[in-house]
Amino acid sequence: MKKLIFILLALFAISCTQNPRVTIKTDVGDIQIELYERQAPITVTNFLKYVDEGKYNGSQFYRVVKKDNQPNSAIKIEVIQGGLEFLTNIDSLPVIEHESTQKTGIRHLDGTVSMARLEPGTASSEFFICIGKQRELDYNGKRNPDLQGFAAFGRVVNGMDIVRKIQQMEDTAQYLVKPIKIIEIKRRKSIF
């Protein structure tokens, strides 16, 4: 009996230290994401605020960047982007401090989830998911002239097939002809 109690307590302790996870339910399939709360606390807190308030429910993935649809960019990347862009005036949303990959140690690899932004400190609700390694999005990367990179804060743990499927859909100048509806994003419950 003592051994069983010890095992249950150990499992409970492990579950309490796990990173939070969310499920992005789309009309083409689900994407599960693990969030790196300890490494990127500002960015994860901001993202989870939108999740918990249901702000992403009914939003969409609207942008796909592929090697063949960025003719004017010397630095090619591959991502899908989603958020509230077409639901609200995102310029009116509160912005957060930029947590660069130099601070967090999170790199833009296949499945990395990161915040879209114009200048450092302008991210709010828009996020993207990397397809393949995207080192030019890290701190000192050359995708943006400021060399500050983007704020990576999680990774896809299940559903990269859905991410790739979205990226291959028809687009015009990087915007999906038929945006993919994000039905909801919600936290996954712990086993305890």
Sine and cosine of phi, psi and omega as CSV:
sin_phi,cos_phi,sin_psi,cos_psi,sin_omega,cos_omega
0.00,0.00,-0.67,0.74,0.01,-1.00
-0.89,0.46,-0.61,0.80,0.01,-1.00
-0.91,0.43,-0.67,0.75,0.03,-1.00
-0.89,0.45,-0.69,0.73,0.03,-1.00
-0.89,0.46,-0.67,0.74,0.02,-1.00
-0.88,0.48,-0.70,0.72,0.00,-1.00
-0.89,0.45,-0.70,0.72,0.01,-1.00
-0.90,0.44,-0.66,0.75,0.04,-1.00
-0.91,0.42,-0.64,0.76,0.03,-1.00
-0.90,0.44,-0.69,0.72,0.04,-1.00
-0.89,0.45,-0.64,0.77,0.03,-1.00
-0.89,0.45,-0.70,0.72,0.01,-1.00
-0.88,0.47,-0.67,0.75,0.02,-1.00
-0.89,0.45,-0.69,0.73,-0.03,-1.00
-0.92,0.40,-0.50,0.87,0.01,-1.00
-0.95,0.30,-0.40,0.92,-0.02,-1.00
-0.99,-0.17,0.00,1.00,0.01,-1.00
-0.94,0.35,0.50,-0.87,0.09,-1.00
-0.93,0.38,0.56,-0.83,0.08,-1.00
-0.91,0.42,0.48,-0.88,0.05,-1.00
-0.77,-0.64,0.53,-0.85,0.07,-1.00
-0.77,-0.64,0.39,-0.92,0.11,-0.99
-0.90,-0.43,0.81,-0.58,0.11,-0.99
-0.99,-0.11,0.94,-0.34,0.01,-1.00
-1.00,-0.06,0.90,-0.44,0.01,-1.00
-0.91,-0.42,0.14,-0.99,0.03,-1.00
-0.98,0.19,0.05,1.00,0.12,-0.99
-0.87,-0.49,0.05,1.00,0.03,-1.00
0.64,-0.77,0.14,-0.99,-0.07,-1.00
-0.99,-0.17,0.54,-0.84,0.07,-1.00
-0.81,-0.59,0.83,-0.55,0.03,-1.00
-0.97,-0.23,0.70,-0.71,-0.09,-1.00
-0.80,-0.60,0.69,-0.72,0.16,-0.99
-0.99,-0.14,0.73,-0.68,-0.04,-1.00
-0.96,-0.27,0.71,-0.70,-0.04,-1.00
-1.00,-0.06,0.98,0.21,-0.11,-0.99
-0.90,0.44,-0.63,0.78,-0.02,-1.00
-0.94,0.34,-0.62,0.78,-0.04,-1.00
-0.98,0.19,-0.58,0.81,-0.07,-1.00
-0.76,-0.65,0.90,0.44,-0.13,-0.99
-0.89,0.45,-0.62,0.79,-0.03,-1.00
-0.92,0.39,-0.74,0.68,-0.05,-1.00
-0.92,0.38,-0.69,0.73,0.01,-1.00
-0.91,0.42,-0.69,0.73,0.02,-1.00
-0.86,0.51,-0.69,0.73,0.02,-1.00
-0.89,0.46,-0.75,0.66,-0.02,-1.00
-0.87,0.49,-0.72,0.70,-0.02,-1.00
-0.92,0.40,-0.47,0.88,0.08,-1.00
-0.88,0.47,-0.72,0.69,0.04,-1.00
-0.90,0.44,-0.64,0.76,0.02,-1.00
-0.89,0.46,-0.80,0.61,-0.07,-1.00
-0.90,0.43,-0.49,0.87,0.04,-1.00
-1.00,0.10,-0.04,1.00,0.01,-1.00
0.95,0.30,0.30,0.95,-0.07,-1.00
-0.92,0.40,-0.52,0.85,-0.01,-1.00
-0.99,0.17,-0.25,0.97,-0.02,-1.00
-0.90,0.43,0.84,-0.54,-0.04,-1.00
1.00,0.02,0.04,1.00,0.05,-1.00
-0.99,0.14,-0.36,-0.93,-0.07,-1.00
-0.36,-0.93,0.38,-0.92,0.31,-0.95
-1.00,0.06,0.84,-0.55,-0.13,-0.99
-0.81,-0.58,-0.25,0.97,-0.09,-1.00
-0.79,-0.61,0.68,-0.73,0.08,-1.00
-0.76,-0.65,0.77,-0.63,0.02,-1.00
-0.91,-0.42,0.87,-0.50,-0.03,-1.00
-0.84,-0.54,0.25,-0.97,0.00,-1.00
-0.86,0.52,-0.50,0.87,-0.10,-1.00
-0.99,-0.11,0.06,1.00,-0.03,-1.00
-0.86,-0.51,0.43,0.90,0.05,-1.00
-0.72,-0.69,0.87,0.49,-0.12,-0.99
-0.89,0.45,-0.43,0.90,-0.06,-1.00
-1.00,-0.09,0.13,0.99,-0.02,-1.00
-0.94,-0.33,0.82,-0.58,0.05,-1.00
-0.95,0.30,-0.47,0.88,0.00,-1.00
-0.97,-0.26,0.95,-0.30,-0.04,-1.00
-1.00,0.05,0.66,-0.75,0.07,-1.00
-0.75,-0.66,0.19,-0.98,0.07,-1.00
-0.69,-0.72,0.92,-0.40,-0.02,-1.00
-0.50,-0.87,0.28,-0.96,0.29,-0.96
-0.89,-0.47,0.55,-0.83,-0.06,-1.00
-0.80,-0.61,0.61,-0.79,0.03,-1.00
-0.57,-0.82,0.05,-1.00,0.03,-1.00
0.61,-0.79,-0.49,-0.87,-0.16,-0.99
-0.99,-0.14,0.13,0.99,-0.11,-0.99
-0.68,0.73,-0.69,0.73,-0.10,-1.00
-0.98,-0.22,0.15,0.99,0.02,-1.00
-0.95,-0.30,-0.41,0.91,-0.09,-1.00
-0.47,-0.88,0.21,-0.98,0.10,-0.99
-0.99,0.16,0.99,-0.14,-0.09,-1.00
-0.92,0.40,-0.32,0.95,0.05,-1.00
-0.93,0.37,-0.30,0.96,0.01,-1.00
-1.00,-0.03,-0.08,1.00,-0.03,-1.00
-0.99,0.13,0.51,-0.86,0.03,-1.00
-0.91,0.42,0.64,-0.77,0.01,-1.00
-0.99,-0.14,0.29,-0.96,-0.03,-1.00
-0.83,-0.55,0.33,-0.94,0.08,-1.00
-0.89,0.46,0.59,-0.81,-0.02,-1.00
-0.99,0.16,0.87,-0.50,0.08,-1.00
-0.98,-0.22,1.00,-0.04,-0.07,-1.00
-0.93,0.35,0.28,-0.96,0.04,-1.00
-0.91,0.41,-0.37,0.93,0.09,-1.00
-0.91,0.42,-0.61,0.80,0.02,-1.00
-0.97,0.22,-0.67,0.74,-0.17,-0.99
-1.00,-0.03,-0.46,0.89,-0.08,-1.00
0.98,0.19,0.05,1.00,0.02,-1.00
-1.00,0.05,0.82,-0.57,-0.04,-1.00
-0.98,-0.19,0.40,-0.92,0.03,-1.00
-1.00,0.10,1.00,0.01,0.01,-1.00
-0.94,-0.34,-0.01,-1.00,0.04,-1.00
-0.84,0.54,0.85,-0.53,0.02,-1.00
1.00,0.00,-0.05,1.00,0.03,-1.00
-0.91,0.41,0.66,-0.75,0.05,-1.00
-0.96,-0.26,0.72,-0.70,-0.11,-0.99
-0.56,-0.83,0.26,-0.96,0.00,-1.00
-1.00,-0.03,0.71,-0.70,0.13,-0.99
-0.98,0.19,0.50,-0.86,-0.01,-1.00
-0.31,-0.95,0.26,-0.97,0.17,-0.98
-0.99,-0.12,-0.92,0.38,0.04,-1.00
-0.95,-0.30,0.34,-0.94,0.11,-0.99
-0.85,0.53,0.72,-0.69,-0.01,-1.00
1.00,0.08,0.29,0.96,0.03,-1.00
-0.90,-0.43,0.05,1.00,-0.01,-1.00
-0.95,0.32,0.57,-0.82,0.06,-1.00
-0.64,-0.77,-0.97,0.23,-0.15,-0.99
-0.89,-0.47,-0.27,0.96,-0.12,-0.99
-1.00,0.03,0.71,-0.71,-0.04,-1.00
-0.72,-0.70,0.32,-0.95,0.04,-1.00
-0.64,-0.77,0.32,-0.95,0.02,-1.00
-0.84,-0.54,0.78,-0.63,-0.02,-1.00
-0.98,0.19,0.61,-0.79,0.17,-0.99
-0.92,-0.38,0.93,-0.38,-0.09,-1.00
0.98,0.18,0.06,-1.00,0.04,-1.00
-0.94,0.34,0.73,-0.68,-0.01,-1.00
-0.78,-0.63,0.91,0.41,-0.09,-1.00
-0.88,0.48,-0.45,0.89,-0.01,-1.00
-0.95,0.31,-0.09,1.00,0.08,-1.00
-1.00,-0.09,-0.16,0.99,0.05,-1.00
-0.98,0.22,0.19,-0.98,0.12,-0.99
-0.80,0.60,0.71,-0.71,-0.05,-1.00
0.97,0.23,0.03,1.00,0.07,-1.00
-0.96,0.29,0.42,-0.91,-0.14,-0.99
-0.99,-0.12,0.16,0.99,0.01,-1.00
-0.90,0.43,-0.60,0.80,0.08,-1.00
-0.91,-0.42,0.63,-0.78,-0.04,-1.00
-0.89,0.45,-0.35,0.93,-0.02,-1.00
-0.97,0.24,-0.18,0.98,0.05,-1.00
0.88,0.48,0.25,0.97,-0.02,-1.00
-1.00,0.06,-0.19,0.98,0.01,-1.00
0.92,0.38,-0.25,-0.97,-0.04,-1.00
-0.88,-0.47,0.29,-0.96,-0.07,-1.00
-1.00,-0.04,1.00,-0.05,0.06,-1.00
-0.96,0.28,0.63,-0.77,-0.06,-1.00
-0.58,-0.82,0.08,1.00,0.01,-1.00
-0.11,-0.99,-0.12,-0.99,0.03,-1.00
-0.46,-0.89,0.45,-0.89,0.07,-1.00
-0.97,0.26,0.79,-0.61,0.05,-1.00
-0.96,-0.28,-0.26,0.97,0.06,-1.00
-0.35,-0.94,0.75,-0.66,0.06,-1.00
0.93,-0.36,0.29,0.96,0.07,-1.00
-0.89,0.45,-0.41,0.91,0.09,-1.00
-0.89,0.45,-0.58,0.81,0.03,-1.00
-0.94,0.33,-0.67,0.74,0.04,-1.00
-0.85,0.53,-0.73,0.68,0.00,-1.00
-0.91,0.41,-0.60,0.80,0.04,-1.00
-0.88,0.47,-0.69,0.72,0.02,-1.00
-0.89,0.46,-0.69,0.72,-0.05,-1.00
-0.88,0.48,-0.51,0.86,-0.06,-1.00
-1.00,0.07,-0.02,1.00,-0.01,-1.00
-0.96,0.29,0.35,-0.94,-0.08,-1.00
-0.89,0.45,0.73,-0.69,0.03,-1.00
-0.72,-0.69,0.30,-0.95,0.15,-0.99
-0.79,-0.61,0.91,-0.43,0.00,-1.00
0.79,0.61,0.71,0.70,0.07,-1.00
0.98,0.20,-0.08,1.00,0.03,-1.00
-0.98,-0.22,0.78,-0.63,-0.04,-1.00
-0.86,0.51,0.70,-0.71,0.08,-1.00
-0.88,0.47,-0.67,0.74,0.08,-1.00
-0.84,-0.54,0.99,-0.10,0.00,-1.00
-0.82,0.58,0.49,-0.87,-0.01,-1.00
-1.00,-0.06,0.87,-0.50,-0.04,-1.00
-0.93,0.36,0.75,-0.67,0.19,-0.98
-1.00,-0.04,0.97,-0.23,-0.04,-1.00
-0.90,0.44,-0.73,0.68,0.08,-1.00
-0.27,-0.96,0.39,-0.92,0.21,-0.98
-0.82,-0.57,0.82,-0.57,0.03,-1.00
-0.61,-0.79,0.40,-0.92,0.02,-1.00
-0.92,0.40,0.58,-0.81,0.13,-0.99
-1.00,0.07,0.65,-0.76,-0.01,-1.00
-0.98,0.20,0.57,-0.82,0.09,-1.00
-0.94,0.35,0.28,-0.96,0.04,-1.00
-0.96,0.28,-0.20,0.98,0.04,-1.00
-0.93,-0.37,0.00,0.00,0.00,0.00
